[in-house]
């Protein structure tokens, strides 16, 4: 017959191992549910790629047309520096600095009416024009006042917002005439292992409202999509995989089972005494 002390020790040992088994089982189930399959990670999956033949892409690029709120850098260059300053708010030093704040202050903002106010020339309607068309327009207007001048127009408000399961979410400025989906994700440090490669939302502002498109990064046809090239003010949102939630739940289960183990041991101790 077991003594009271032996019974207490046996009860404590049984309760401990029972709690330990429950904790380990719960953690294993949680970890198994949070595993990410290898096939879900690669981009542009397909069997048609070859080292001998390139994959030809003929996708339709959408042309961006200026909208109210855009900021332009306009630089007038000629052999007469004094005349250059009459037409330019932007300097070559500002352009090279790449600071969005400086470019915004020293640039030309498109107002609500779709116009910019150019020194000496006056107001010009640019909304609805491409950057190239705007450059030709400014070149034509400046030619009325000075000869052999060269005009350079750049869009300095080309910004992208990247959120969700990426390593460094945030807002990024692009100092280029174009940006692709892959380049944008590269700016944000790429997707985390819990980012959904098959369900990336592209949010684009249009004249008719917000347009939401679902992109599949594992589909090689993405290269042929007109949404492969991004436009200014686009936003990308990478949704999390279910495994992300499962891992969080596994951690919570570990805490719960740890608490249950402590409660069971305390109850066993109280019962034995």
Order of alpha helices (4+ residues) and beta strands (2+ residues): alpha-beta-alpha-alpha-alpha-beta-beta-beta-alpha-beta-beta-beta-beta-alpha-beta-beta-beta-beta-alpha
